[in-house]
């Protein structure tokens, strides 16, 4: 994953000559990775994705997708990518197979090739038995899997996924995660995704960019992002807490910070699982008896709160809430 398949340099989008939706954004996406793009409503996620998929022209800056400049070669970019939107786009009066054939025709794929690809994709997303049923009879999970198949009909090198599991039950979400991993592992596809679930980004993404107020505020692997807010937290208690042994604990090289809280100690370490046994061994060698110890790793929720300054699920404005409710209603139908 050394080669950049998406390269963004100083990308900026200004609306009405005054509203800067995306502000001098730069990042790259490596070939074959799953790249997460997180941020609150109005942060610039959708605008950035629309520019990368050639639906909007940038005001300033440049970007390339699959080696094609998004301004100079928009047609080539579109032929190289697939998009799975948050909203359901399939025609409910058509069958699953007919929907895929329609999308294939929009890409100019010959009918004979399109039918073969459609059948392969329906097999991939486990919809082969429902291929000739109207989409109106599909469950929410089946519709989402059909949208995924439609996004793959042109054999894209990069697949853009906009909240691919929104409104799905846990079992179906897990199935979609498996498809996403399979696309990366078996087909070496690059995936660029937004998600409403931080645990999903943590479990699926190789790297994550957090955008707020049109700017990238942090980018890195999930592990790097969690480590950046202080690392693991070790809490321990002793049977004899008369002395403050913070300085002693701080002798361990892996320890970044020690705080005494009443009769217990709160310790920050970049690698908690390695620091904990070293702390216990040191304290025992000095005659201290550890009565309790626990290790807590930071979560993506804490990372998001640290860099955006508010909880991920406090972001929704009324318009977005109504959109989500509509998606949820259809997903549960």
N, C-alpha and C positions, 0 to 999 in steps of 0.2 A: 504494500500500500504506500509506495514512495512517490508515485506519479500523481500529480494533481489533475483531476478530471473536471473540477470546477475551480476557477480562479477568479476572485473578486478583488478589485483594487479601487479604493476610493469611491465606491458606488454611492450616489446621492440622488434622491428624488424629492423635488419640491413641487407642491401643488399650489396653484393660484398665485404663484410668485412669492409666497410667504410661508406656507406650511411645509416644513421640512420633515417628511415622513421617514426618510432614511438619510442618515448624516455621515458621509465619509466612511462607509463600511468596507472593511477589507478582511478576507479570510479565504481559505482554500479547503477543498474537500478531496481527500485522497481516493484514488481508484480502488474500488472494492470495499469501502468502509460504509458503515451506517452512521450518518451524521445527523445529530439532533439539533433542532433550532427552536429554542424556548424563549418565551417572553410574554409579558402581559398584553392585554388588548391595547391596540394603538401603538405598540412598540416598534412596528415596522416589519414584522414577520411576513405578512401577506404581501405587502408592497415589494419586499425583496424577492420573494418567490415569483411574483408576477413579472418582475424584470428578468429573472433568470430563465423563465419559461417564455419569454418574448411577448408577453401580453402588455407590458408597459415599457416605454423607452426611458432610460435613466436621464436625469438632468445633467449629471456629471459622473466622471469615473468610467470604468470599463469592467467587463466581465467576459469570461469565455466558459462555455460548457461543451465538453467532449472535443475541445480544441477549436471550437467555432466561436467567433466573436458574436455576442448576442445582438449587436446592432447591425453589423455588416452581413451576417449570415443567419438570419432568423429561421429560414426554412430548414436549413441543415440542423440547427439546434432542435427544432420541433421533431424532425425525423429521428433524432438520436435519444429522445427522452420519452418517458411515460408519466402520466399524472393521474393520481387517484385522489379526487377532491373529497372534502368532508361531506358534501351533500350527495344524495343519491341521484345519479344522472341517467340510469337505464330507463328505457321506455317500458312501462308496465304492461302495455298491451302486446308486447312482443315477447318471444321466448328468450331464454338465456342465450342460446346459440345464435338466434337472429340478432340480438344486441351486439354480440361479438363480431358477427359478420358485417354489421353496419359500421362499427368503429374501424374495422379493417379496411372497408371501402373508402373511408375518409382519409386513410393513409395511402391509398392507391395500391393496396396489396392485391394481387391477382386472386380471383375467387377460389381457385383450386388450392393455392397456398394458404389462403385465409381460413378455409374450412379445416385444413389439417392442423393449423395452429390453434384454432378455436377449440377443437376437440382435445388437443393436448392440454390446453390451459384449463378447460373444464374438468379434466382428469386431475390436474394439479391441485385445484381448489375444491376438489371433491363435490363437483356439481354435475358430473356426467349423467347421473340418473335423472336429474332435473333439467337437462339441456333443452328438452322440447316442451317444458311447462312455461306458461306465461309468468313473467316476473311478478305480477300482481299476487301470485300464490306463494312467493318466496318469503321466508322469515327475514328478520333484520340481519341475522348473521349470514344468510345465503346471499342477500343483496350486497353486503359488504364484500364477500368473496368474489361475487360477479364483477364488482367495480375493480377489484384487484386484477382479475383476469383481463378486463378491458384495458387497463393501464399497461399490460404486458404484451398486447397483441402485436405490436410492431417490433418486438424484441429490443427494448430500449437498453442503452448502456447505463442510463441514470433514471431512477424512478423517484418521483416526488410524491410523498404521502402526506396528506393533510389530515391529521388526527384519524388515523386508520381504524381505531377501535372505539371511537366515541359511541356510547349508547349500547355497546354490546355486553352481554353477560360474561361472567368470568371464564366460563368454558370456551366460548367463542373467541374471546380476546386471546386466550392462550393458543387457540388454533391459528389465529392470524399471526401471532408472534412466531409460530413455527414456520409458517409460509415465508415470513420476512427473513428469518434466519436461513431458510433453505435457498432463497434467491441469492443471498450473499455467498453462502458456502458452496452451493452446487453450480450456480450460474455466474458467479464472480461479479454480480451486479452491484452498482453503487446506489445507495438509498439515502435520500434527503427527506427527513421527516419532522413534522411538528406533532406534538402530542399534548393532551390535557392531563395525562397521567405521568407524574414525575418518576414513579417507580418503573414505568415502562421505558422511559428514556435511560434510566440507570441500568436496566437489565439488557436493553437491546443495543444501545449506541456505543460505537467505538470512541467518538468524540462528541462533545456538546458545545454549542455556542449559545450564550445568553444575551439577548438583545433588549435594550430598554431605551426609550426616548430616541429611537433611531440609531443608536450606537451599540456596538458590541462591547459589553462590559466584562465578559470573561469567556474564555474558550479553553477547552482541554478535555482529557478523558474524564469519565465519571470519578475515577480514583483521584486524579489530580485536582478536580474541583472540590471534592470532599476534603482532601488534605489541605487545600488552600485556606480553609476556614479554621484551621487549628489542629487538625488531625484527630486521632482517636482519644477518647476520654477514659482513663482508668480511675476507678474510685476504690479506696481501700481503708480498712479500719484496723486498729491495733488494740491489743489487750491492755497496753500501758501507754496512755496518750498524754502523760505529764509533760514530756518534752516535745518541742516543735522540731521535727526532723525533716523539714522541707529542704534544707540545704543538703542533707545527706542524700535524699532521693534525687536531687538535681545533679548529683555526680554521674548518674547514668547518662551516657551520651545521647541516647534516643529520647530522653525526656526534654520537652521544650518548655514546660511551665508547671509549677506546683503551687497549689493553693490549699491552705488548711481551712476546712469548714467544720467548725465545732470539734468533734473528736475524730473526724475523718479527713482524708486527703483526696483532692481532685487533681489528677495529673494528666497533662496533655502530651501526646507522643505521636509522631508521624507513623510509627509502626507499633501499635499497641500490643499485638500478639508476641512481638519479640521483646518489648520493653518490660512487660508484666513479669515474666519469670526472672529477669535480671533484677528487678526491684525486690521481689520476694527473697531471692538469694542474698542480696546485699543486706536487707534488713535482718534476716535470720543470722547472718554472720556477725551482726552487731548486737545480737541478743534480743531483737524485737520479734514478737509473735503476731503474724498477720491473721486476723479473725474473719475478715471479709474482703473479697476483691471482685470487681466486676469490670467488664470492658464493653464500651459502647462506641460504635462507629458512627460518624456523621452521616446524615441522609441527604438526598437531593433536595428535599423540602427545606432543610436548613441552609443548603447552598443557595437556593433560590431566594430565600428570605434575606440572606446576607447581602446578595448583590443587587436585588431589585428593591428590597426594603419593605416588601409586603408579601403576604401569603399568596400563593399561586391561584387559589380559588376565590380570592377577594377581588379579582380583576374585572369580572364580567359587568359590562354595562348592560342596560336594558335590552338594547338591540341584539347583543350577542346572546343574552339569556333566551330571548324569543327564538333565535335561530337554533340554539342547542335543543330547546324544548321540541321544536318541530322535528329535528333529526331523531331525537329520542322517541317521539311518538311513532315515527315511521319504523324505527328499528324494532320497536316492541310489537308492531302490528303482526 
